């Protein structure tokens, strides 16, 4: 996880840029009005902004404000994210409600869909998430594990072990169905047709 090891706290501008990439035509010129429209119309981006402000306050040793902003984020947007987590730029949380994030570190350009839990399992050690990771809706990523760069975690997966870079993991508990560079064919078992 080369990028994640060196990831510092990203900036809101990087997050906003990732949102603009997701919601606009890349051939379209990036005007101020277009950027403002993305900021105005996407409430989860406001939640990310509150997280970035909370992180900034914590890094600058401003007392009480980081925790107040965290609680405000939970009340307004349903996002429980600790301000002490180093998260790279380009964070994309399209649906924040029900999402709980406590990790050792999260890399750059990570997508976390709705109702995801990233946190501890039995001890106070949390997951490390690499760069360019996609975590599907309802997934649980728990314990002292590492999710490699470019990994994909399927919806509702419960990840309890390390996932290598570029791999796809699904199921409860999550199993790797595709490794980096491997074709997806025959990775999934046949559907059961008898009842």
Secondary structure as GFF3:
##gff-version 3
##sequence-region A 1 195
A	DSSP	alpha_helix	2	5	.	.	.	ID=ss1
A	DSSP	alpha_helix	12	23	.	.	.	ID=ss2
A	DSSP	alpha_helix	32	41	.	.	.	ID=ss3
A	DSSP	alpha_helix	43	59	.	.	.	ID=ss4
A	DSSP	alpha_helix	65	77	.	.	.	ID=ss5
A	DSSP	beta_strand	79	81	.	.	.	ID=ss6
A	DSSP	beta_strand	86	87	.	.	.	ID=ss7
A	DSSP	beta_strand	99	101	.	.	.	ID=ss8
A	DSSP	beta_strand	105	106	.	.	.	ID=ss9
A	DSSP	beta_strand	111	112	.	.	.	ID=ss10
A	DSSP	beta_strand	117	119	.	.	.	ID=ss11
A	DSSP	beta_strand	128	129	.	.	.	ID=ss12
A	DSSP	beta_strand	134	135	.	.	.	ID=ss13
A	DSSP	beta_strand	140	142	.	.	.	ID=ss14
A	DSSP	beta_strand	146	147	.	.	.	ID=ss15
A	DSSP	beta_strand	152	153	.	.	.	ID=ss16
A	DSSP	beta_strand	158	159	.	.	.	ID=ss17
A	DSSP	beta_strand	168	170	.	.	.	ID=ss18
A	DSSP	beta_strand	175	178	.	.	.	ID=ss19
###
